[in-house]
Amino acid sequence: MFVTASILGATGSYLYKSGADAADGTIVGYVLSPRILCGVCCYVAVMVLFVAAFRRGGALSVLYPVYASTFIFGALISRWAYGTPIRLPNVIGMMFLVLGMYLMGRQ
C-alpha cells in the first residue's frame, strides 16, 4: 500500500507542477485546474492508503520510510516528463534512500 501511495504522491507532485505551468496564475485558475485537481485526488488517495495500511497493523517506523521512495518515483517522472537528468549524486541519494528503507524495515 505504501509503495502505491508513494507512486501516487509522486504523480500528484507532477500534476501540481504541470497544472501550475498550465494555469493562468490566478487563484481561480489554480483552483479550477484539472491537473491540480487530479493532483489533489492523488494526495487524498495517499492518505486513504496510509490509513488502510496503519489499520492493518503497519508500524509507522516501518511503513513511513517506504513512502520516502516518492522521491525516487518523482525523479523518474521528472526525467520522463521534463527530461531532467538523473546524475550520479541523485543515484547515490536514491541508493541511500533504499538502504534507509531497508534498515528501518528490519526489526
C-alpha positions in Angstrom: 0.0 0.0 0.0 2.8 2.4 0.8 4.6 1.8 -2.5 1.3 2.6 -4.3 1.0 5.6 -2.1 4.5 6.8 -3.0 3.8 6.4 -6.7 0.5 8.4 -6.2 2.4 11.0 -4.2 5.0 11.4 -7.0 2.3 11.6 -9.6 0.4 14.2 -7.5 3.5 16.3 -7.4 3.9 16.0 -11.2 0.3 17.0 -11.6 0.8 20.0 -9.3 3.8 21.1 -11.4 2.2 20.6 -14.8 -1.0 22.2 -13.6 0.9 25.2 -12.2 2.7 25.6 -15.5 -0.6 25.5 -17.5 -2.6 27.7 -15.1 -3.1 31.4 -15.8 -1.5 32.5 -12.4 -4.8 33.4 -10.7 -6.1 31.7 -7.6 -9.2 30.7 -9.6 -7.0 29.3 -12.3 -5.2 27.2 -9.8 -8.3 26.0 -8.0 -10.1 25.1 -11.3 -7.1 23.5 -13.0 -8.0 19.9 -13.9 -4.3 18.8 -13.4 -4.1 20.4 -10.0 -7.4 18.8 -9.0 -6.2 15.4 -10.1 -3.1 16.0 -8.0 -5.3 16.7 -5.0 -7.1 13.5 -5.7 -3.8 11.6 -5.8 -2.9 13.0 -2.3 -6.3 12.1 -0.9 -5.7 8.6 -2.2 -2.3 8.6 -0.5 -4.0 9.4 2.8 -6.6 6.7 2.4 -3.8 4.2 1.7 -1.9 5.4 4.8 -5.0 4.9 7.0 -5.7 1.5 5.5 -2.0 0.3 6.0 -2.0 1.5 9.6 -5.4 -0.1 10.2 -3.9 -3.4 9.1 -1.3 -3.1 11.8 1.5 -1.4 9.9 4.1 0.3 12.1 4.8 4.0 11.4 8.6 3.4 11.8 8.5 0.7 9.1 5.9 2.0 6.7 6.7 5.7 6.5 10.3 5.2 5.3 8.9 3.2 2.4 7.0 6.4 1.5 10.4 8.0 1.0 10.5 6.2 -2.3 8.3 9.0 -3.5 11.5 10.9 -4.2 12.8 8.2 -6.4 9.5 8.0 -8.4 9.4 11.8 -8.6 12.9 11.8 -10.1 11.8 9.2 -12.7 8.7 11.1 -13.6 10.7 14.3 -13.9 13.1 12.5 -16.2 10.2 11.2 -18.3 8.1 14.4 -18.4 10.7 17.1 -18.4 14.0 15.4 -19.4 15.5 16.3 -16.1 18.9 14.5 -15.9 19.4 12.0 -13.1 23.1 12.4 -12.2 25.4 10.3 -10.1 24.7 12.3 -6.9 21.0 11.7 -7.4 21.6 8.0 -7.9 23.7 7.9 -4.7 21.0 9.7 -2.8 18.4 7.2 -4.1 20.6 4.3 -3.0 20.8 5.8 0.5 17.0 6.1 0.5 16.7 2.4 -0.4 19.3 1.5 2.2 17.5 3.5 4.8 14.2 1.9 3.9 15.8 -1.5 4.3 17.4 -0.6 7.6 14.2 1.0 9.0 12.2 -2.0 7.9 14.4 -4.5 9.7 13.1 -5.4 13.2 
